[in-house]
């Protein structure tokens, strides 16, 4: 089961900080799916994954019911 992180409405750097906090409590190999609305998350979350040793499995963009952009990231926690 993939844990979902709701970062909608949060501005930089809060989507990354929320993701970082939740990943720290997971075991290596566990996965999360992050939904964010901040356009900077398209750069910030992949950069965070590279720097922290997590795997960015998938990245997508969609729109919500009001036509606003939503960025979705699937991340596998790194570490031994």
PyMOL Python script that loads the backbone (N, CA, C, O; Angstrom):
from pymol import cmd

cmd.read_pdbstr("""\
ATOM      1  N   UNK A   1       0.837  -1.186   0.000  1.00  0.00           N
ATOM      2  CA  UNK A   1       0.000   0.000   0.000  1.00  0.00           C
ATOM      3  C   UNK A   1       0.880   1.246   0.000  1.00  0.00           C
ATOM      4  O   UNK A   1       1.855   1.326   0.747  1.00  0.00           O
ATOM      5  N   UNK A   2       0.538   2.197  -0.824  1.00  0.00           N
ATOM      6  CA  UNK A   2       1.291   3.438  -0.936  1.00  0.00           C
ATOM      7  C   UNK A   2       0.653   4.512  -0.060  1.00  0.00           C
ATOM      8  O   UNK A   2      -0.547   4.773  -0.151  1.00  0.00           O
ATOM      9  N   UNK A   3       1.467   5.124   0.780  1.00  0.00           N
ATOM     10  CA  UNK A   3       1.015   6.215   1.635  1.00  0.00           C
ATOM     11  C   UNK A   3       0.872   7.478   0.794  1.00  0.00           C
ATOM     12  O   UNK A   3       1.739   7.759  -0.033  1.00  0.00           O
ATOM     13  N   UNK A   4      -0.186   8.239   0.982  1.00  0.00           N
ATOM     14  CA  UNK A   4      -0.404   9.477   0.236  1.00  0.00           C
ATOM     15  C   UNK A   4      -0.098  10.679   1.126  1.00  0.00           C
ATOM     16  O   UNK A   4      -0.486  10.729   2.293  1.00  0.00           O
ATOM     17  N   UNK A   5       0.603  11.637   0.544  1.00  0.00           N
ATOM     18  CA  UNK A   5       0.943  12.881   1.237  1.00  0.00           C
ATOM     19  C   UNK A   5       0.221  14.017   0.522  1.00  0.00           C
ATOM     20  O   UNK A   5       0.443  14.251  -0.666  1.00  0.00           O
ATOM     21  N   UNK A   6      -0.636  14.715   1.243  1.00  0.00           N
ATOM     22  CA  UNK A   6      -1.370  15.847   0.688  1.00  0.00           C
ATOM     23  C   UNK A   6      -0.598  17.133   0.975  1.00  0.00           C
ATOM     24  O   UNK A   6      -0.577  17.619   2.106  1.00  0.00           O
ATOM     25  N   UNK A   7       0.033  17.671  -0.062  1.00  0.00           N
ATOM     26  CA  UNK A   7       0.753  18.934   0.060  1.00  0.00           C
ATOM     27  C   UNK A   7       0.073  20.009  -0.783  1.00  0.00           C
ATOM     28  O   UNK A   7       0.687  21.023  -1.114  1.00  0.00           O
ATOM     29  N   UNK A   8      -1.180  19.790  -1.125  1.00  0.00           N
ATOM     30  CA  UNK A   8      -1.924  20.758  -1.929  1.00  0.00           C
ATOM     31  C   UNK A   8      -2.109  22.051  -1.135  1.00  0.00           C
ATOM     32  O   UNK A   8      -2.470  22.024   0.042  1.00  0.00           O
ATOM     33  N   UNK A   9      -1.861  23.161  -1.783  1.00  0.00           N
ATOM     34  CA  UNK A   9      -2.013  24.466  -1.145  1.00  0.00           C
ATOM     35  C   UNK A   9      -0.782  24.925  -0.382  1.00  0.00           C
ATOM     36  O   UNK A   9      -0.721  26.076   0.051  1.00  0.00           O
ATOM     37  N   UNK A  10       0.201  24.048  -0.208  1.00  0.00           N
ATOM     38  CA  UNK A  10       1.428  24.430   0.498  1.00  0.00           C
ATOM     39  C   UNK A  10       2.425  25.057  -0.473  1.00  0.00           C
ATOM     40  O   UNK A  10       2.562  24.612  -1.613  1.00  0.00           O
ATOM     41  N   UNK A  11       3.108  26.081  -0.015  1.00  0.00           N
ATOM     42  CA  UNK A  11       4.117  26.765  -0.828  1.00  0.00           C
ATOM     43  C   UNK A  11       5.512  26.315  -0.417  1.00  0.00           C
ATOM     44  O   UNK A  11       5.725  25.843   0.699  1.00  0.00           O
ATOM     45  N   UNK A  12       6.447  26.468  -1.329  1.00  0.00           N
ATOM     46  CA  UNK A  12       7.852  26.135  -1.117  1.00  0.00           C
ATOM     47  C   UNK A  12       8.354  26.789   0.172  1.00  0.00           C
ATOM     48  O   UNK A  12       8.115  27.978   0.387  1.00  0.00           O
ATOM     49  N   UNK A  13       9.028  26.054   1.011  1.00  0.00           N
ATOM     50  CA  UNK A  13       9.553  24.684   0.909  1.00  0.00           C
ATOM     51  C   UNK A  13       8.686  23.646   1.606  1.00  0.00           C
ATOM     52  O   UNK A  13       9.149  22.527   1.824  1.00  0.00           O
ATOM     53  N   UNK A  14       7.455  23.968   1.962  1.00  0.00           N
ATOM     54  CA  UNK A  14       6.635  23.071   2.774  1.00  0.00           C
ATOM     55  C   UNK A  14       6.329  21.708   2.143  1.00  0.00           C
ATOM     56  O   UNK A  14       6.315  20.716   2.873  1.00  0.00           O
ATOM     57  N   UNK A  15       6.080  21.597   0.812  1.00  0.00           N
ATOM     58  CA  UNK A  15       5.862  20.249   0.266  1.00  0.00           C
ATOM     59  C   UNK A  15       7.061  19.319   0.494  1.00  0.00           C
ATOM     60  O   UNK A  15       6.887  18.145   0.819  1.00  0.00           O
ATOM     61  N   UNK A  16       8.264  19.846   0.322  1.00  0.00           N
ATOM     62  CA  UNK A  16       9.462  19.029   0.543  1.00  0.00           C
ATOM     63  C   UNK A  16       9.625  18.709   2.020  1.00  0.00           C
ATOM     64  O   UNK A  16       9.947  17.574   2.372  1.00  0.00           O
ATOM     65  N   UNK A  17       9.411  19.679   2.883  1.00  0.00           N
ATOM     66  CA  UNK A  17       9.575  19.440   4.311  1.00  0.00           C
ATOM     67  C   UNK A  17       8.583  18.405   4.824  1.00  0.00           C
ATOM     68  O   UNK A  17       8.947  17.558   5.640  1.00  0.00           O
ATOM     69  N   UNK A  18       7.349  18.457   4.365  1.00  0.00           N
ATOM     70  CA  UNK A  18       6.346  17.465   4.774  1.00  0.00           C
ATOM     71  C   UNK A  18       6.750  16.079   4.266  1.00  0.00           C
ATOM     72  O   UNK A  18       6.652  15.093   4.996  1.00  0.00           O
ATOM     73  N   UNK A  19       7.201  16.012   3.022  1.00  0.00           N
ATOM     74  CA  UNK A  19       7.645  14.740   2.443  1.00  0.00           C
ATOM     75  C   UNK A  19       8.838  14.183   3.211  1.00  0.00           C
ATOM     76  O   UNK A  19       8.880  12.995   3.530  1.00  0.00           O
ATOM     77  N   UNK A  20       9.789  15.033   3.500  1.00  0.00           N
ATOM     78  CA  UNK A  20      10.990  14.622   4.234  1.00  0.00           C
ATOM     79  C   UNK A  20      10.621  14.054   5.606  1.00  0.00           C
ATOM     80  O   UNK A  20      11.137  13.012   6.012  1.00  0.00           O
ATOM     81  N   UNK A  21       9.750  14.724   6.298  1.00  0.00           N
ATOM     82  CA  UNK A  21       9.340  14.291   7.640  1.00  0.00           C
ATOM     83  C   UNK A  21       8.674  12.920   7.604  1.00  0.00           C
ATOM     84  O   UNK A  21       8.972  12.061   8.434  1.00  0.00           O
ATOM     85  N   UNK A  22       7.786  12.716   6.657  1.00  0.00           N
ATOM     86  CA  UNK A  22       7.074  11.437   6.569  1.00  0.00           C
ATOM     87  C   UNK A  22       8.011  10.318   6.132  1.00  0.00           C
ATOM     88  O   UNK A  22       7.950   9.216   6.678  1.00  0.00           O
ATOM     89  N   UNK A  23       8.879  10.583   5.153  1.00  0.00           N
ATOM     90  CA  UNK A  23       9.822   9.559   4.705  1.00  0.00           C
ATOM     91  C   UNK A  23      10.766   9.129   5.823  1.00  0.00           C
ATOM     92  O   UNK A  23      11.160   7.964   5.884  1.00  0.00           O
ATOM     93  N   UNK A  24      11.128  10.045   6.700  1.00  0.00           N
ATOM     94  CA  UNK A  24      12.046   9.724   7.796  1.00  0.00           C
ATOM     95  C   UNK A  24      11.464   8.662   8.725  1.00  0.00           C
ATOM     96  O   UNK A  24      12.216   7.930   9.369  1.00  0.00           O
ATOM     97  N   UNK A  25      10.149   8.567   8.804  1.00  0.00           N
ATOM     98  CA  UNK A  25       9.495   7.601   9.685  1.00  0.00           C
ATOM     99  C   UNK A  25       9.200   6.263   9.009  1.00  0.00           C
ATOM    100  O   UNK A  25       8.676   5.351   9.648  1.00  0.00           O
ATOM    101  N   UNK A  26       9.533   6.137   7.715  1.00  0.00           N
ATOM    102  CA  UNK A  26       9.252   4.911   6.980  1.00  0.00           C
ATOM    103  C   UNK A  26      10.499   4.033   6.893  1.00  0.00           C
ATOM    104  O   UNK A  26      11.625   4.492   7.087  1.00  0.00           O
ATOM    105  N   UNK A  27      10.262   2.766   6.598  1.00  0.00           N
ATOM    106  CA  UNK A  27      11.364   1.836   6.383  1.00  0.00           C
ATOM    107  C   UNK A  27      11.863   1.971   4.951  1.00  0.00           C
ATOM    108  O   UNK A  27      11.094   2.335   4.062  1.00  0.00           O
ATOM    109  N   UNK A  28      13.161   1.676   4.714  1.00  0.00           N
ATOM    110  CA  UNK A  28      13.673   1.690   3.349  1.00  0.00           C
ATOM    111  C   UNK A  28      12.836   0.788   2.442  1.00  0.00           C
ATOM    112  O   UNK A  28      12.462  -0.323   2.818  1.00  0.00           O
ATOM    113  N   UNK A  29      12.555   1.285   1.256  1.00  0.00           N
ATOM    114  CA  UNK A  29      11.767   0.541   0.284  1.00  0.00           C
ATOM    115  C   UNK A  29      10.290   0.873   0.295  1.00  0.00           C
ATOM    116  O   UNK A  29       9.584   0.574  -0.669  1.00  0.00           O
ATOM    117  N   UNK A  30       9.805   1.485   1.366  1.00  0.00           N
ATOM    118  CA  UNK A  30       8.397   1.878   1.389  1.00  0.00           C
ATOM    119  C   UNK A  30       8.182   3.040   0.429  1.00  0.00           C
ATOM    120  O   UNK A  30       9.106   3.803   0.147  1.00  0.00           O
ATOM    121  N   UNK A  31       6.949   3.168  -0.071  1.00  0.00           N
ATOM    122  CA  UNK A  31       6.642   4.177  -1.080  1.00  0.00           C
ATOM    123  C   UNK A  31       5.596   5.168  -0.598  1.00  0.00           C
ATOM    124  O   UNK A  31       4.714   4.842   0.197  1.00  0.00           O
ATOM    125  N   UNK A  32       5.723   6.390  -1.104  1.00  0.00           N
ATOM    126  CA  UNK A  32       4.741   7.437  -0.853  1.00  0.00           C
ATOM    127  C   UNK A  32       4.359   8.070  -2.183  1.00  0.00           C
ATOM    128  O   UNK A  32       5.124   8.042  -3.147  1.00  0.00           O
ATOM    129  N   UNK A  33       3.163   8.637  -2.213  1.00  0.00           N
ATOM    130  CA  UNK A  33       2.719   9.424  -3.357  1.00  0.00           C
ATOM    131  C   UNK A  33       2.397  10.814  -2.835  1.00  0.00           C
ATOM    132  O   UNK A  33       1.572  10.972  -1.935  1.00  0.00           O
ATOM    133  N   UNK A  34       3.044  11.810  -3.397  1.00  0.00           N
ATOM    134  CA  UNK A  34       2.886  13.191  -2.967  1.00  0.00           C
ATOM    135  C   UNK A  34       2.054  13.937  -4.010  1.00  0.00           C
ATOM    136  O   UNK A  34       2.327  13.857  -5.208  1.00  0.00           O
ATOM    137  N   UNK A  35       1.044  14.658  -3.544  1.00  0.00           N
ATOM    138  CA  UNK A  35       0.275  15.552  -4.413  1.00  0.00           C
ATOM    139  C   UNK A  35       0.567  16.970  -3.960  1.00  0.00           C
ATOM    140  O   UNK A  35       0.356  17.309  -2.796  1.00  0.00           O
ATOM    141  N   UNK A  36       1.048  17.797  -4.871  1.00  0.00           N
ATOM    142  CA  UNK A  36       1.397  19.178  -4.557  1.00  0.00           C
ATOM    143  C   UNK A  36       0.834  20.099  -5.628  1.00  0.00           C
ATOM    144  O   UNK A  36       0.618  19.692  -6.769  1.00  0.00           O
ATOM    145  N   UNK A  37       0.600  21.348  -5.240  1.00  0.00           N
ATOM    146  CA  UNK A  37       0.094  22.331  -6.201  1.00  0.00           C
ATOM    147  C   UNK A  37       1.109  23.447  -6.471  1.00  0.00           C
ATOM    148  O   UNK A  37       0.921  24.242  -7.392  1.00  0.00           O
ATOM    149  N   UNK A  38       2.162  23.510  -5.689  1.00  0.00           N
ATOM    150  CA  UNK A  38       3.185  24.541  -5.884  1.00  0.00           C
ATOM    151  C   UNK A  38       4.040  24.189  -7.101  1.00  0.00           C
ATOM    152  O   UNK A  38       4.654  23.122  -7.125  1.00  0.00           O
ATOM    153  N   UNK A  39       4.095  25.062  -8.113  1.00  0.00           N
ATOM    154  CA  UNK A  39       4.881  24.768  -9.314  1.00  0.00           C
ATOM    155  C   UNK A  39       6.356  24.471  -9.020  1.00  0.00           C
ATOM    156  O   UNK A  39       6.993  23.732  -9.770  1.00  0.00           O
ATOM    157  N   UNK A  40       6.899  25.029  -7.954  1.00  0.00           N
ATOM    158  CA  UNK A  40       8.301  24.773  -7.622  1.00  0.00           C
ATOM    159  C   UNK A  40       8.538  23.326  -7.191  1.00  0.00           C
ATOM    160  O   UNK A  40       9.672  22.850  -7.220  1.00  0.00           O
ATOM    161  N   UNK A  41       7.481  22.629  -6.793  1.00  0.00           N
ATOM    162  CA  UNK A  41       7.647  21.237  -6.384  1.00  0.00           C
ATOM    163  C   UNK A  41       8.145  20.371  -7.538  1.00  0.00           C
ATOM    164  O   UNK A  41       8.760  19.330  -7.307  1.00  0.00           O
ATOM    165  N   UNK A  42       7.885  20.792  -8.783  1.00  0.00           N
ATOM    166  CA  UNK A  42       8.381  20.037  -9.945  1.00  0.00           C
ATOM    167  C   UNK A  42       9.895  19.970  -9.949  1.00  0.00           C
ATOM    168  O   UNK A  42      10.469  19.009 -10.461  1.00  0.00           O
ATOM    169  N   UNK A  43      10.548  20.970  -9.388  1.00  0.00           N
ATOM    170  CA  UNK A  43      12.014  20.980  -9.278  1.00  0.00           C
ATOM    171  C   UNK A  43      12.467  20.519  -7.904  1.00  0.00           C
ATOM    172  O   UNK A  43      13.421  19.751  -7.777  1.00  0.00           O
ATOM    173  N   UNK A  44      11.773  20.996  -6.875  1.00  0.00           N
ATOM    174  CA  UNK A  44      12.217  20.758  -5.499  1.00  0.00           C
ATOM    175  C   UNK A  44      12.148  19.294  -5.074  1.00  0.00           C
ATOM    176  O   UNK A  44      13.091  18.788  -4.465  1.00  0.00           O
ATOM    177  N   UNK A  45      11.068  18.617  -5.380  1.00  0.00           N
ATOM    178  CA  UNK A  45      10.930  17.242  -4.913  1.00  0.00           C
ATOM    179  C   UNK A  45      11.902  16.301  -5.623  1.00  0.00           C
ATOM    180  O   UNK A  45      12.527  15.486  -4.944  1.00  0.00           O
ATOM    181  N   UNK A  46      12.067  16.361  -6.947  1.00  0.00           N
ATOM    182  CA  UNK A  46      13.098  15.514  -7.564  1.00  0.00           C
ATOM    183  C   UNK A  46      14.508  15.814  -7.026  1.00  0.00           C
ATOM    184  O   UNK A  46      15.306  14.898  -6.824  1.00  0.00           O
ATOM    185  N   UNK A  47      14.806  17.092  -6.797  1.00  0.00           N
ATOM    186  CA  UNK A  47      16.118  17.468  -6.248  1.00  0.00           C
ATOM    187  C   UNK A  47      16.285  16.885  -4.844  1.00  0.00           C
ATOM    188  O   UNK A  47      17.339  16.335  -4.525  1.00  0.00           O
ATOM    189  N   UNK A  48      15.267  17.000  -4.013  1.00  0.00           N
ATOM    190  CA  UNK A  48      15.312  16.428  -2.673  1.00  0.00           C
ATOM    191  C   UNK A  48      15.576  14.930  -2.739  1.00  0.00           C
ATOM    192  O   UNK A  48      16.407  14.414  -1.991  1.00  0.00           O
ATOM    193  N   UNK A  49      14.877  14.226  -3.625  1.00  0.00           N
ATOM    194  CA  UNK A  49      15.062  12.772  -3.749  1.00  0.00           C
ATOM    195  C   UNK A  49      16.501  12.427  -4.109  1.00  0.00           C
ATOM    196  O   UNK A  49      17.095  11.531  -3.511  1.00  0.00           O
ATOM    197  N   UNK A  50      17.061  13.134  -5.082  1.00  0.00           N
ATOM    198  CA  UNK A  50      18.457  12.872  -5.479  1.00  0.00           C
ATOM    199  C   UNK A  50      19.406  13.107  -4.321  1.00  0.00           C
ATOM    200  O   UNK A  50      20.285  12.285  -4.062  1.00  0.00           O
ATOM    201  N   UNK A  51      19.241  14.211  -3.627  1.00  0.00           N
ATOM    202  CA  UNK A  51      20.144  14.584  -2.536  1.00  0.00           C
ATOM    203  C   UNK A  51      20.009  13.652  -1.330  1.00  0.00           C
ATOM    204  O   UNK A  51      20.998  13.376  -0.651  1.00  0.00           O
ATOM    205  N   UNK A  52      18.806  13.169  -1.061  1.00  0.00           N
ATOM    206  CA  UNK A  52      18.555  12.360   0.140  1.00  0.00           C
ATOM    207  C   UNK A  52      18.676  10.860  -0.120  1.00  0.00           C
ATOM    208  O   UNK A  52      18.594  10.064   0.816  1.00  0.00           O
ATOM    209  N   UNK A  53      18.868  10.468  -1.374  1.00  0.00           N
ATOM    210  CA  UNK A  53      19.034   9.054  -1.684  1.00  0.00           C
ATOM    211  C   UNK A  53      17.746   8.276  -1.849  1.00  0.00           C
ATOM    212  O   UNK A  53      17.737   7.051  -1.719  1.00  0.00           O
ATOM    213  N   UNK A  54      16.656   8.975  -2.135  1.00  0.00           N
ATOM    214  CA  UNK A  54      15.376   8.316  -2.389  1.00  0.00           C
ATOM    215  C   UNK A  54      15.193   8.172  -3.904  1.00  0.00           C
ATOM    216  O   UNK A  54      15.822   8.893  -4.679  1.00  0.00           O
ATOM    217  N   UNK A  55      14.335   7.244  -4.319  1.00  0.00           N
ATOM    218  CA  UNK A  55      14.084   7.032  -5.742  1.00  0.00           C
ATOM    219  C   UNK A  55      12.771   7.693  -6.152  1.00  0.00           C
ATOM    220  O   UNK A  55      11.716   7.416  -5.582  1.00  0.00           O
ATOM    221  N   UNK A  56      12.853   8.561  -7.139  1.00  0.00           N
ATOM    222  CA  UNK A  56      11.652   9.147  -7.730  1.00  0.00           C
ATOM    223  C   UNK A  56      11.191   8.172  -8.807  1.00  0.00           C
ATOM    224  O   UNK A  56      11.783   8.098  -9.884  1.00  0.00           O
ATOM    225  N   UNK A  57      10.139   7.430  -8.510  1.00  0.00           N
ATOM    226  CA  UNK A  57       9.664   6.371  -9.403  1.00  0.00           C
ATOM    227  C   UNK A  57       8.857   6.940 -10.560  1.00  0.00           C
ATOM    228  O   UNK A  57       8.980   6.485 -11.697  1.00  0.00           O
ATOM    229  N   UNK A  58       8.033   7.935 -10.266  1.00  0.00           N
ATOM    230  CA  UNK A  58       7.171   8.529 -11.289  1.00  0.00           C
ATOM    231  C   UNK A  58       6.858   9.968 -10.924  1.00  0.00           C
ATOM    232  O   UNK A  58       6.815  10.350  -9.755  1.00  0.00           O
ATOM    233  N   UNK A  59       6.642  10.750 -11.973  1.00  0.00           N
ATOM    234  CA  UNK A  59       6.265  12.157 -11.806  1.00  0.00           C
ATOM    235  C   UNK A  59       5.231  12.467 -12.878  1.00  0.00           C
ATOM    236  O   UNK A  59       5.436  12.156 -14.051  1.00  0.00           O
ATOM    237  N   UNK A  60       4.123  13.078 -12.480  1.00  0.00           N
ATOM    238  CA  UNK A  60       3.057  13.387 -13.431  1.00  0.00           C
ATOM    239  C   UNK A  60       2.428  14.719 -13.079  1.00  0.00           C
ATOM    240  O   UNK A  60       2.591  15.239 -11.975  1.00  0.00           O
ATOM    241  N   UNK A  61       1.709  15.253 -14.042  1.00  0.00           N
ATOM    242  CA  UNK A  61       0.974  16.504 -13.836  1.00  0.00           C
ATOM    243  C   UNK A  61      -0.453  16.296 -14.316  1.00  0.00           C
ATOM    244  O   UNK A  61      -0.686  15.708 -15.372  1.00  0.00           O
ATOM    245  N   UNK A  62      -1.402  16.782 -13.534  1.00  0.00           N
ATOM    246  CA  UNK A  62      -2.808  16.683 -13.881  1.00  0.00           C
ATOM    247  C   UNK A  62      -3.491  17.979 -13.458  1.00  0.00           C
ATOM    248  O   UNK A  62      -2.819  18.921 -13.038  1.00  0.00           O
ATOM    249  N   UNK A  63      -4.782  18.039 -13.560  1.00  0.00           N
ATOM    250  CA  UNK A  63      -5.515  19.216 -13.090  1.00  0.00           C
ATOM    251  C   UNK A  63      -6.616  18.760 -12.142  1.00  0.00           C
ATOM    252  O   UNK A  63      -7.138  17.652 -12.262  1.00  0.00           O
ATOM    253  N   UNK A  64      -6.959  19.630 -11.198  1.00  0.00           N
ATOM    254  CA  UNK A  64      -8.055  19.323 -10.277  1.00  0.00           C
ATOM    255  C   UNK A  64      -9.380  19.745 -10.911  1.00  0.00           C
ATOM    256  O   UNK A  64      -9.409  20.165 -12.068  1.00  0.00           O
ATOM    257  N   UNK A  65     -10.458  19.637 -10.171  1.00  0.00           N
ATOM    258  CA  UNK A  65     -11.789  19.935 -10.703  1.00  0.00           C
ATOM    259  C   UNK A  65     -11.966  21.402 -11.080  1.00  0.00           C
ATOM    260  O   UNK A  65     -12.878  21.746 -11.832  1.00  0.00           O
ATOM    261  N   UNK A  66     -11.089  22.273 -10.555  1.00  0.00           N
ATOM    262  CA  UNK A  66     -11.173  23.699 -10.874  1.00  0.00           C
ATOM    263  C   UNK A  66     -10.154  24.110 -11.937  1.00  0.00           C
ATOM    264  O   UNK A  66      -9.978  25.299 -12.202  1.00  0.00           O
ATOM    265  N   UNK A  67      -9.486  23.134 -12.541  1.00  0.00           N
ATOM    266  CA  UNK A  67      -8.542  23.412 -13.601  1.00  0.00           C
ATOM    267  C   UNK A  67      -7.154  23.815 -13.127  1.00  0.00           C
ATOM    268  O   UNK A  67      -6.330  24.252 -13.930  1.00  0.00           O
ATOM    269  N   UNK A  68      -6.886  23.674 -11.836  1.00  0.00           N
ATOM    270  CA  UNK A  68      -5.566  24.026 -11.302  1.00  0.00           C
ATOM    271  C   UNK A  68      -4.616  22.853 -11.447  1.00  0.00           C
ATOM    272  O   UNK A  68      -5.019  21.694 -11.352  1.00  0.00           O
ATOM    273  N   UNK A  69      -3.358  23.167 -11.675  1.00  0.00           N
ATOM    274  CA  UNK A  69      -2.341  22.128 -11.834  1.00  0.00           C
ATOM    275  C   UNK A  69      -2.090  21.401 -10.515  1.00  0.00           C
ATOM    276  O   UNK A  69      -2.024  22.012  -9.449  1.00  0.00           O
ATOM    277  N   UNK A  70      -1.954  20.079 -10.618  1.00  0.00           N
ATOM    278  CA  UNK A  70      -1.583  19.230  -9.486  1.00  0.00           C
ATOM    279  C   UNK A  70      -0.422  18.372  -9.950  1.00  0.00           C
ATOM    280  O   UNK A  70      -0.486  17.741 -11.005  1.00  0.00           O
ATOM    281  N   UNK A  71       0.636  18.353  -9.159  1.00  0.00           N
ATOM    282  CA  UNK A  71       1.845  17.599  -9.473  1.00  0.00           C
ATOM    283  C   UNK A  71       1.885  16.384  -8.556  1.00  0.00           C
ATOM    284  O   UNK A  71       1.716  16.498  -7.342  1.00  0.00           O
ATOM    285  N   UNK A  72       2.111  15.225  -9.154  1.00  0.00           N
ATOM    286  CA  UNK A  72       2.083  13.961  -8.409  1.00  0.00           C
ATOM    287  C   UNK A  72       3.449  13.293  -8.536  1.00  0.00           C
ATOM    288  O   UNK A  72       4.001  13.160  -9.628  1.00  0.00           O
ATOM    289  N   UNK A  73       3.976  12.877  -7.380  1.00  0.00           N
ATOM    290  CA  UNK A  73       5.290  12.247  -7.327  1.00  0.00           C
ATOM    291  C   UNK A  73       5.173  10.942  -6.568  1.00  0.00           C
ATOM    292  O   UNK A  73       4.600  10.900  -5.479  1.00  0.00           O
ATOM    293  N   UNK A  74       5.711   9.878  -7.137  1.00  0.00           N
ATOM    294  CA  UNK A  74       5.779   8.600  -6.431  1.00  0.00           C
ATOM    295  C   UNK A  74       7.228   8.378  -6.053  1.00  0.00           C
ATOM    296  O   UNK A  74       8.114   8.382  -6.907  1.00  0.00           O
ATOM    297  N   UNK A  75       7.465   8.181  -4.746  1.00  0.00           N
ATOM    298  CA  UNK A  75       8.825   8.119  -4.211  1.00  0.00           C
ATOM    299  C   UNK A  75       9.004   6.831  -3.414  1.00  0.00           C
ATOM    300  O   UNK A  75       8.133   6.439  -2.638  1.00  0.00           O
ATOM    301  N   UNK A  76      10.154   6.178  -3.620  1.00  0.00           N
ATOM    302  CA  UNK A  76      10.527   5.023  -2.800  1.00  0.00           C
ATOM    303  C   UNK A  76      11.631   5.456  -1.855  1.00  0.00           C
ATOM    304  O   UNK A  76      12.653   5.997  -2.278  1.00  0.00           O
ATOM    305  N   UNK A  77      11.414   5.211  -0.561  1.00  0.00           N
ATOM    306  CA  UNK A  77      12.405   5.620   0.435  1.00  0.00           C
ATOM    307  C   UNK A  77      13.707   4.845   0.234  1.00  0.00           C
ATOM    308  O   UNK A  77      13.701   3.626   0.062  1.00  0.00           O
ATOM    309  N   UNK A  78      14.801   5.565   0.259  1.00  0.00           N
ATOM    310  CA  UNK A  78      16.121   4.961   0.126  1.00  0.00           C
ATOM    311  C   UNK A  78      16.664   4.531   1.472  1.00  0.00           C
ATOM    312  O   UNK A  78      15.956   4.548   2.479  1.00  0.00           O
ATOM    313  N   UNK A  79      17.910   4.153   1.478  1.00  0.00           N
ATOM    314  CA  UNK A  79      18.567   3.740   2.711  1.00  0.00           C
ATOM    315  C   UNK A  79      18.686   2.242   2.806  1.00  0.00           C
ATOM    316  O   UNK A  79      18.092   1.492   2.031  1.00  0.00           O
ATOM    317  N   UNK A  80      19.469   1.827   3.778  1.00  0.00           N
ATOM    318  CA  UNK A  80      19.702   0.391   3.977  1.00  0.00           C
ATOM    319  C   UNK A  80      18.830  -0.175   5.041  1.00  0.00           C
ATOM    320  O   UNK A  80      18.903  -1.369   5.328  1.00  0.00           O
TER     321      UNK A  80
END
""", "prot")
cmd.dss("prot")
cmd.show_as("cartoon", "prot")
cmd.util.cbc("prot")
cmd.orient("prot")
